[in-house]
Amino acid sequence: MSAPSDSFDTAQVPEPKVSEREARQVAEAAREQGWRKPSFAKELFLGRFRLDLIHPHPAPPAEDVRRGEAFLATLREFCETRIDGAQIEREARIPDEVVDGLKELGAFGMKIDRKYGGLGLTQVYYNKALALVGMANASIGALLSAHQSIGVPQPLKMFGTQEQKDAFLPRLARTDISAFLLTEPDVGSDPARLATTAVRDGDDYVLDGVKLWTTNGVVADLLVVMARVPKSEGHKGGITAFVVEADSPGITVENRNAFMGLRGLENGVTRFHQVRVPAANRIGPEGAGLKIALTTLNTGRLSLPAMCVGAGKWCLKIAREWTAAREQWGKPVAHHEAVGEKISFIAATTFALEAVVDLASQMADEDRNDIRIEAALAKLYGSEMGWLMADELVQIRGGRGFETADSLAARGERAVPAEQVLRDMRINRIFEGSTEIMHLLIAREAVDAHLAVAGDIIDPDKTLSDKAKAGAQAGAFYARWLPKLVAGVGQLPNSYAEFHPKGHLDLSAHLRYVERTSRKLARSTFYAMSRWQGRMETKQGFLGRIVDIGAELFAMSAACVRAEMLRTQGEHGREAYQLADVFCRQSRIRVEELFTRLWSNTDDVDRKVVNGVLAGTYTWLEEGVIDPSGDGPWIADATPGPSEQDNVRRPIR
């Protein structure tokens, strides 16, 4: 790699000024446009309950199971004997020897093919491993997930050249740690405003810019960096992905960030100043970076809900043991209804969430279906429900739930880190797409069929002839589609009879409910599009509720399918049916409330209050505030240039 040239000034590339429409166009261009494979969730939002796409529950090959279970046994022993979660929490750092031990186990190569020195585990067992290690300490789960789910291995696996795979994957399988660098101080979920640049200079690109919240960035050896290539003669330009050596001249890790949870997370701020990267390290063509990032996340998002499953299992264990031991008013607190309903929620939700993650993971392994919506729903649902389960555990524990594990131990009680788990879980609603962004992302996919036939009608840039043609196409589509939403098998009392076996609870009624409600959901979406047309995309409250209903229906379906699979395998079938039944009952209550809130809500008046707040109408309400915040700008300056801070990068070797 050639030395950096101080005379090559890329800092003059102007920061992009992007309109709302341009930002949407960038995001739209990055998403996968077609649907080459079936999608259960896509069909669900269209009012078509395709149970055949998920039932019978797909099963992994026996050899994959054997290898996966063998690794889980080894990993469990390591977690129980080599990881001290309390130490990581106290010192805010994962010990180097723990990281080295995980490298020796092959944990950094779980998803890397065996021909490159990895373990070649399936998505199912990769997720089970993350759930296991995440229970030992969530920061370690984040370390491994950021390395393999969104770091260098996954985009190389999907988009890299053979030369890139040969050069980097063996390192990543055993010795090197990777990080993913997209976010910037003033760029979050709107990548159209990406300011980091990569300017072609001979056989290299020269990178300049600042990246924020670089998980693993403090200790990484290899980076996936998203940077904007300026459009020029012979260069398409656009957001582009690069593999970058973390020790390259001009790279400075300027800060190791600290958070309310995940205290062992090696997350930093990374500055690039005239960093030369060989053109051979570009992943895919120029302008394909954002599409690579989003495609990588299609399965990468499954790692986060997998760790939420592990947290749910731990919450259930602690809730069971504590509420049996703790007595109030003459009986264990578990037998008081106010506490018991929380335990039931944790148990049922853990079962359903595991059903969602395992089903989506097995579908990813089989590659028969397009799971972009399923994975996004799993992330959304897992992060929201995981947080609620952790919060309920803290409530069940009372004052002890608010007390730290070290404090409990110091006064002679069991060191239960309930408050730590709550803090660690909170980031999941923000990581890899916040709940609000996930709502919009999933909603866009859910209405894709409508936009495909009617999008030109509401596009202000289309001509009248284009709009007329789209109107004809839409009329033909809806003439075929709408009548199918009136009636379906969910209205037949004997439908899905295999889910009501003799001696077991009746899950067939819940599946009939899902089928009927799927059609109702599609009708509601169509009505909203007819009512708001081009303004539909601004109705984020409505779209969020539509997506949440779909998430509940997906979870109900997965729970029933998993229960039937366990019954046929003779593994706790009766108990699984009971958990699926209570989950579906709880879920149906949430669904009905969401349907009510589609049309009965405070969205309009909320918008008026927001406008008033921003206009200063209510500043009198803030009078007397004592603000403990420090001085400084809301967003740090990210002007390109040489670093003025010490490099806190800490490679682990």
Buried (B, 14 or more C-beta within 10 A) or exposed (E): EEEBEEEBEBBEBEBBEBEEEEBBEBBEBBBBEEBEEEBBBBBBBBBBBBBEBBBEBBEBEEEBBEBBEEBBEBBBEBBEEBBBBBBBBEEBBBBEEBBEBBBEBBBBBBBBBEEBBBBBBBBBBBBBBBBBBBBBBBBBBBBBBBBBBBBBBBBBBBBBEEEBBEBBBBBBBBBBBBBBBBBBBBBBBBBBBBBBBBBBBEEBBBBBBBBBBBBBBBBBBBBBBBBBBBEEEEBEBBBBBBBBBBEBEBBBBBBBBEBEBBBBBBBBBBBBBBBBBBBEBBBBBBBBBBBBBBBBBBBBBBBBBBBBBBBBBBBBEBBBEBBEEBEEEEEBBBBEEEBBEBBBBBBBBBBBBBBBBBBBBBBBBBEEBBBBBBBBBBBBBBBBBBBBBBBBBBBBBBEBBEBBBEEBEEEEEEBBBBBBBBBBBBBBBBBBBBBEBBBBBBBBBBBBBBBBBBBBBBBEEBEEEEBEBBBEBBEEBBEEBEEEBEEBBBEEEEBBEEBBBEEBBBBBBBBBBBBBBBBBBBBBBBEBBEEBEEEBBEBEBBBBBBBBBBBBBBBBBBBBBBBBBBBEEEEEBEBBBBBBBBBBEBBBEBBEEBBEBBEEEEEEEEEEEEEEEEEEEEEEEEEEEEEEEEEEEEEBEBEBEEBEEEEEBBEBE
